[in-house]
Amino acid sequence: MRRTGAFQFGLPRFHGAVRYIVLLSIGIWVTLVLLYAFDRPDAALLTHLSSLNPYLVLQHWWLWQLVIYVFVHVSPGHIFATMLGIYFIGSSVQEVTGKRAFFELYLTSSIVAGIAGVLLSLTGYVGGGIAMGAGPPANAVLMVFYLLHRGASIYLFPFPFQIQVKYVVIIFATLETAGWLLSNFSLFYMVNLLGLGAGYLWHRYFYRRASMSAILEDRFYGIRNSYHRWKRRRAARKFQVYMRKHQHDPKQYFDEYGNFRPPDDSEKKDGGKGGWVN
């Protein structure tokens, strides 16, 4: 894994999860812009339904807001900055993690940052207002990029010189913290900050071991196989009880481990070896 060197972002391939995320976000933004231009009440209603509002999540169980709020943008500058970061930095992360894991990173960091922000808003001191936009997952992608390429330097627009990626993370964290303090601890800036932590947690507990879906699949198949083995053992015990009741010796049919004995080769018609499986 590359951890040193310089990254000069040209135009990476526009493919995979990055393409779907960017196109979906821009499509929703264009729809909102047109609605605000020609049907402002419906635009306000759509923004109200899709933005992250702790009161609506906790009191009315509008849980879908924890997922879709990151795809909703109103400010042109906000969507330009976040989509630019997803495209350039996200493409480099996707090349390492793969399309599936990158999409998991994007959704997981969004949901984790959203849940943490909603819970912190219960204090009544922080997390006021609403949150929207791809700031949390964009910060999570930046954090994962740093963890994948520690010590690397990048050319970051508009600066004409290289900047170590760790300082880029510090700069963004400082700006988000300043915005959070100046906005009276608003939810918007808080979930952006939490996105950095969500990216670290994803890299620490999911990417370095296996993808989240692979963990769930392994557990599912492990439980299913254990259940089938238990059914076979139970059927074998029932058969042994049946054989004893009818005065048959179970040792003729079972070995010392409780497995069925394979039939004798001499009893087979073709005299060959069979694939006996317990």
Secondary structure as UniProt FT lines:
FT   STRAND          6..7
FT   HELIX           16..38
FT   HELIX           40..50
FT   HELIX           54..59
FT   TURN            63..64
FT   HELIX           65..68
FT   HELIX           69..71
FT   HELIX           76..97
FT   HELIX           99..120
FT   HELIX           121..123
FT   HELIX           135..148
FT   TURN            150..151
FT   STRAND          153..155
FT   TURN            157..158
FT   STRAND          162..164
FT   HELIX           165..182
FT   TURN            183..184
FT   HELIX           187..202
FT   HELIX           203..207
FT   TURN            208..209
FT   HELIX           212..245
FT   TURN            246..247
FT   HELIX           250..252
FT   TURN            256..257
FT   HELIX           265..267
//
